[in-house]
Every structure is written in structure tokens, then in C-alpha cells.
């Protein structure tokens, strides 16, 4: 049932489906979020992201998260894709690389899902 159908159905009619968010995503925000979700669409990347995100803003050394059942070069490739999507930041210290989820990433993702729940 469309909103037009709802309006013509009479006074007090309720739309069948509430909107997913309280406001539409801008084109730029949609592009950014799509890239993030695309990067998270791979199970290995999702596991790596989850391991970093579970540290609640603290950084984590790659040596602590790399045991996801793939080779070290493959882990590096997946972490690079997560960085390119803006989901992780990194800092090299000597031979180790430390990763962190930028706070604005979690806020943006949380806001998007909170809007869906609130609707």
C-alpha cells in the first residue's frame, strides 16, 4: 500500500510500512555507507572488523587479530580494504601495525540502525 493509497483509504488509515529512517540519506552519505557495507560483506573482513570494534575505541595490534584462518598476506589485503572503506585507521610502529575503528564510524552506523529501530 502506497502513501497515496493510504491517504485515499480514509481517515485514520495507517501506512503498511514505516520508513526505515527518520530522514533520507544524502547521496554522499549513501555512497559512503554502501562502501562500508560492501567492505563488511566479506566474512573475513567482518570478523576482522568485529575484533577491532570489540575493543571499544582502543587500538589493537594486527598480531592479536590475524588468526582468522587465512594467510598473513590475505589478512593484510582485507585490512587494507577496511581502511579504504573508512572503517579502520592504522598506525605502524616498528614492525607492527595497530588498528582502531574511528568513533565517527560507529556513531554513523549506530545512528542509521537506531533510526530504523525508532521508526
N, C-alpha and C positions, 0 to 999 in steps of 0.2 A: 504494500500500500504506500503510495507516494504521499508527500505532504499535501499535494493538490487533492488527492483522493480523500485524505483525512479531513481537509477543510470542507470538502463538499459532502462529507458523510454526516455532517450535522454538528450541532453544538455539543461540546463535551467529548468529542471523539478523540482518541489517543493514538498517536503515531505508533506503528507496529515496532519500529526500530529506533532507539535513541541514537543520537550521533556518537561517534567514538571519542571525540574530543570536544572540549568546550569552544575551541576555535580551530579554523583550518590551518594547516601547516603552510608556511610560505614556500615558494618554490625552492629557495636556497636551503631552508631547513629540511624539506623533504629530500633533497639531493644528499645532504649530509647524513640524515638518518638512514636513508637507503644504503649508502656506502657502509655505514656501521653495521646494519643488519646483514648486509651481504657478507661482510667480513666474518660475522659471527655465525654464518650459515654452514661453516665447516666444523665438524665435531672436534677436531684437534684444536682449532682456534678458539672455539667456545670453551674447551677445557682450560686452555692456557689463560684466556681472559678471566675465567672464573677463579683460577688460582691467584691471579694478581688482585682481582677485585675483592676477594675474600679477606685481604689484608687491611681493609677499611682505610685506605688512604696512605698506608705505609708502603714503602718500596720493597721489592723482593728481587733477590738475585736470580738470574737465569738458572743457576745451578740448583736452585730449590724447586723449580717448576718444570724442568726439562724432561722429566720421566713420564712422558705421555705415550710411549710405545712407538715412537718414530725416531729416526736418526737425528743427531745434533744439527746437521745442515737443514733438515726439514723443519725442525723447531725454529731455527733462525729465520727461515723463509716465512713461516706462519706468524712469528712475532713481527717481522717487517710489514706484513700485510695489515696486522692490527695497528701498528704505528701509522701506516699510510692512511688508514681509515680514521685516524684521530682517537682511537680507543685506548692507546697506551702512549706514554712518553718513556724515554730511556736515557740513561746516563752511563757512559763507560768509565770504569775505574780500574786501571791496570788491565788485567785480562778478563775481568768480569763485567757484565752489563746488568744494571739494575733497572727494573721496570716499575711503573706506577700508573694507576688509572687517574687521569686528570679529574678533579672534582666536578667540573662542569659537565663532563660526560655522564656521570651518574645522575646528576641533577636533571639534565635534559631527558635522559631515558626514563628516570623516575617520574618526571612531570608528564611525559607522554602517557605512561601507563596509568598514572593517578587520574589523569583526565578521563581515560577510558573507564576506569572503575567508578568515578564520580558521576559519569553520565548515566 
